[in-house]
Amino acid sequence: MNKYETKGHLAALITIMIWGTTFISTKVLLKALQPVEILFIRFVIGFLALFLACPRPLKNTDWKKEAVFAAAGLSGVCLYYLMENIALTFTMASNVGVIISVAPFFTAILSRVFLKKDEKLRVNFFVGFVVAMAGIVLISFNGSALQLNPAGDLLALLAALLWAVYSILTRKISDYGYNTVLSTRRIFFYGILFMIPALIFFDFHPDLSCFRNPVNLLNILFLGLGASALCFVTWNFAMRLLGAVKTSVYIYLVPVITVAASVVILHEPFTWMTGLGTVLTLGGLLLSESRIFVKRS
């Protein structure tokens, strides 16, 4: 492993350690704000932070590159987080964290199709996928005990697919050679732009007085400055150094961090079905990733 790969792995690890607890912050803020309100405010904060960090403009783009930036903003900022936040209103934070971990499967498949890698998926990839899905189904069928709603699980699964699309797009953006902060800021710009219609549809009227509560203020700053501004930069940086599939494998750690934080902070129940479902999901993901590709002869 060279020094560039080491930097990529470190950036991805830091990102996931923070992202693994964002479900908790969002769950806390949902008591005072709508999902779309949290989404919009956190990314506006993130955009402003990136602008202050690097105020110079992004130059030398054309309409094709701008289209890719726009698609990344739509999939990875607007739709992904909207689906995730709405899912949190139906199901538990730990559940969303587990289901989102399916994203590396979708990323690997889309990478194979759209990035035209001269690589072939192995059988263990699909075996691992079946094992992981069994874990997700187990958690979903535990709804009567954990007061879950299948709609939340489905929305979380859709969010995982959207994140895979975002990963492929940002891998393509990394090939343009732009500064990571500037390219991330451009993605945020389009993501916020696409949120505007959702603000109208979801009756956007945030009660900003809720931020007088230090808990709410600290959580929104954590989401805006840490989970958005910082983490999107470090994730896109890792994507540039490691590639879409290798970076996405770190999503495997999200359920472990999220479940632990949910139990400790939100006092959510941890049943044997939750534990078994989590183990199956992580085990399937790790099995699939153990030797995910084999080169053609």
C-alpha positions in Angstrom: 0.0 0.0 0.0 1.5 3.3 -1.1 1.2 6.6 0.7 -1.6 7.8 -1.5 -3.7 4.7 -0.8 -3.0 5.1 2.9 -4.3 8.7 2.8 -7.4 7.4 0.9 -8.1 4.7 3.5 -7.6 7.2 6.4 -10.0 9.7 4.7 -12.6 7.1 4.2 -12.3 5.8 7.8 -12.7 9.3 9.2 -15.7 10.0 7.0 -17.5 6.8 8.1 -16.8 7.3 11.8 -18.7 10.6 11.5 -21.4 9.4 9.1 -22.1 6.5 11.4 -23.6 8.9 14.0 -25.4 11.2 11.7 -28.5 9.1 12.0 -28.6 9.9 15.6 -28.3 13.7 15.1 -31.0 13.6 12.5 -33.3 11.6 14.7 -32.9 14.2 17.5 -33.6 17.1 15.1 -36.7 15.4 13.7 -38.4 16.3 17.0 -38.3 19.9 16.0 -37.9 20.0 12.2 -39.2 18.2 9.1 -36.7 16.0 7.1 -36.5 18.4 4.2 -35.8 21.3 6.6 -32.9 19.5 8.2 -31.6 18.5 4.8 -31.7 22.1 3.4 -30.3 23.8 6.4 -27.4 21.4 6.9 -26.3 21.6 3.2 -26.6 25.4 3.2 -24.3 25.4 6.2 -22.0 23.0 4.4 -21.9 25.1 1.2 -21.1 28.3 3.1 -18.4 26.5 5.0 -16.8 25.2 1.8 -17.0 28.7 0.3 -15.3 30.2 3.2 -12.6 27.5 3.1 -11.9 28.0 -0.6 -13.7 31.1 -2.0 -12.2 31.0 -5.5 -14.4 29.9 -8.4 -14.4 26.5 -10.2 -13.1 27.2 -13.7 -12.7 25.4 -17.1 -16.0 23.5 -17.0 -18.4 22.8 -19.9 -22.0 21.8 -20.1 -21.2 18.0 -20.1 -19.2 18.3 -16.9 -21.8 20.6 -15.4 -24.4 17.9 -16.2 -22.4 15.3 -14.2 -22.0 17.8 -11.3 -25.8 18.3 -11.4 -26.6 14.6 -11.5 -24.2 14.1 -8.5 -26.0 16.9 -6.6 -29.4 15.4 -7.4 -28.6 11.8 -6.5 -26.1 12.2 -3.6 -27.3 15.4 -1.9 -30.9 15.9 -2.7 -32.6 12.6 -3.3 -30.3 10.4 -1.2 -30.6 12.4 2.0 -34.3 13.1 1.4 -35.0 9.4 1.2 -32.8 8.7 4.2 -34.4 11.4 6.4 -37.9 10.4 5.5 -37.0 6.8 6.3 -36.0 7.9 9.7 -39.5 9.1 10.4 -40.8 5.5 9.8 -38.1 3.3 11.2 -35.3 3.3 13.7 -31.9 4.9 13.2 -30.1 1.6 13.6 -32.3 0.0 10.9 -31.5 2.7 8.4 -27.8 2.4 9.2 -27.9 -1.4 8.4 -29.9 -1.1 5.2 -27.7 1.7 3.8 -24.8 -0.6 4.1 -26.1 -2.4 0.9 -24.8 0.5 -1.1 -21.4 -1.1 -1.9 -23.3 -3.9 -3.8 -25.0 -1.4 -6.0 -21.8 0.6 -6.4 -19.9 -2.5 -7.6 -22.5 -3.4 -10.1 -22.8 0.2 -11.5 -19.1 0.5 -11.6 -18.9 -2.7 -13.7 -21.6 -1.3 -16.1 -20.8 2.3 -16.4 -17.1 2.7 -15.6 -16.3 -0.1 -18.1 -13.8 -1.8 -15.8 -12.0 -4.8 -17.3 -13.1 -6.9 -14.4 -15.6 -9.6 -13.7 -17.8 -10.1 -10.6 -17.1 -13.4 -8.7 -19.7 -15.9 -7.5 -19.0 -14.9 -3.8 -20.1 -11.4 -4.6 -23.7 -12.7 -5.2 -23.6 -15.1 -2.3 -22.6 -12.3 0.0 -25.4 -10.2 -1.4 -28.0 -12.9 -0.6 -26.7 -13.3 2.9 -26.8 -9.5 3.5 -30.3 -9.3 2.1 -31.4 -12.1 4.4 -30.1 -9.9 7.3 -32.1 -6.9 6.1 -35.3 -9.0 5.7 -34.8 -10.4 9.2 -34.6 -6.9 10.7 -37.7 -5.8 8.7 -39.8 -8.7 9.8 -38.9 -7.8 13.4 -41.2 -4.8 12.9 -43.9 -5.9 15.4 -41.3 -6.0 18.1 -39.4 -2.9 17.2 -42.3 -0.9 15.9 -40.9 -0.6 12.4 -42.7 0.3 9.2 -41.7 -1.5 5.9 -42.0 1.8 4.1 -38.9 3.1 6.0 -36.9 0.0 5.1 -37.8 0.4 1.4 -36.9 4.1 1.4 -33.5 3.3 3.0 -32.9 0.7 0.3 -33.7 3.3 -2.4 -31.3 5.7 -0.7 -28.5 3.0 -0.9 -29.1 2.8 -4.7 -29.0 6.6 -5.0 -25.7 6.6 -3.1 -24.2 4.1 -5.5 -25.2 6.4 -8.4 -23.5 9.3 -6.6 -20.4 7.2 -6.0 -20.0 6.5 -9.7 -20.6 10.1 -10.7 -18.0 11.4 -8.2 -15.5 8.8 -9.4 -16.0 10.3 -12.9 -15.7 13.9 -11.5 -12.4 13.0 -9.8 -11.0 12.2 -13.3 -11.5 15.9 -14.2 -8.7 16.8 -11.9 -10.4 19.7 -10.0 -9.7 20.7 -6.5 -11.8 18.4 -4.2 -13.2 21.3 -2.1 -14.3 23.2 -5.3 -15.8 20.2 -6.9 -17.7 19.2 -3.7 -19.0 22.8 -3.4 -20.3 22.6 -7.0 -22.1 19.4 -6.2 -23.6 21.0 -3.1 -24.8 23.9 -5.2 -26.8 21.7 -7.5 -28.0 19.6 -4.6 -29.4 22.7 -2.9 -30.9 23.9 -6.2 -32.8 20.6 -6.7 -34.1 20.8 -3.1 -36.0 24.0 -3.8 -39.0 22.2 -5.4 -39.1 19.8 -2.4 -39.2 22.8 -0.1 -42.4 24.0 -1.7 -44.0 20.5 -1.8 -43.2 19.7 1.8 -44.3 23.1 3.2 -40.9 24.4 4.2 -41.4 26.6 7.3 -38.6 25.8 9.7 -38.9 27.1 13.2 -35.4 28.5 13.7 -36.2 29.3 17.3 -35.5 25.6 18.0 -31.8 26.3 17.6 -32.0 28.3 20.9 -31.8 24.8 22.3 -28.1 24.0 22.5 -28.7 20.4 21.7 -30.5 21.3 18.4 -27.8 23.9 17.5 -24.9 21.5 18.1 -26.6 18.7 16.1 -27.3 20.9 13.1 -23.7 22.3 13.2 -22.4 18.7 13.4 -24.5 17.8 10.3 -23.6 20.9 8.4 -19.9 21.4 9.2 -18.8 17.9 10.0 -21.1 15.4 8.2 -21.6 17.6 5.1 -18.7 20.0 4.5 -15.9 18.0 6.0 -17.1 14.5 5.2 -18.1 15.0 1.6 -14.6 16.5 0.9 -12.9 13.6 2.6 -15.1 11.0 0.9 -14.6 12.5 -2.5 -10.9 12.7 -1.8 -10.9 9.0 -0.9 -12.9 8.2 -4.0 -10.2 9.9 -6.1 -7.4 7.9 -4.5 -9.1 4.5 -4.1 -11.8 4.3 -6.6 -15.6 3.8 -6.1 -15.7 0.2 -5.0 -12.8 0.3 -2.6 -14.0 3.5 -0.9 -17.6 2.2 -0.7 -16.5 -0.9 1.3 -16.1 1.4 4.3 -19.9 1.7 4.4 -19.8 -1.7 6.0 -18.7 0.0 9.2 -21.8 2.3 9.3 -24.2 -0.2 10.9 -21.8 -1.1 13.7 -21.3 2.5 14.6 -24.9 3.4 14.2 -26.4 0.5 16.1 -24.0 1.1 19.0 -24.7 4.8 19.1 -28.5 4.2 18.8 -28.5 1.9 21.8 -26.3 4.2 24.0 -27.7 7.6 23.0 -31.3 7.0 21.8 -31.9 4.0 24.1 -33.3 2.0 21.2 -33.9 -1.7 21.9 -31.3 -4.2 20.8 -33.0 -7.6 20.3 -31.5 -10.8 19.2 -33.2 -10.3 15.8 -31.5 -6.9 15.4 -28.2 -8.5 16.3 -28.5 -11.5 14.0 -29.8 -9.3 11.2 -26.8 -6.9 11.6 -24.3 -9.9 11.7 -25.8 -11.4 8.5 -25.8 -8.1 6.7 -22.2 -7.3 7.6 -21.1 -10.9 7.0 -22.7 -10.9 3.6 -21.0 -7.6 2.7 -17.6 -8.8 3.8 -18.0 -12.1 2.0 -18.9 -10.4 -1.2 -16.0 -8.0 -0.9 -13.4 -10.6 0.1 -12.5 -11.2 -3.6 -15.0 -9.1 -5.3 -13.4 -9.1 -8.7 -11.3 -11.4 -10.9 -9.6 -10.2 -14.0 -10.6 -11.7 -17.3 -8.2 -14.1 -19.0 
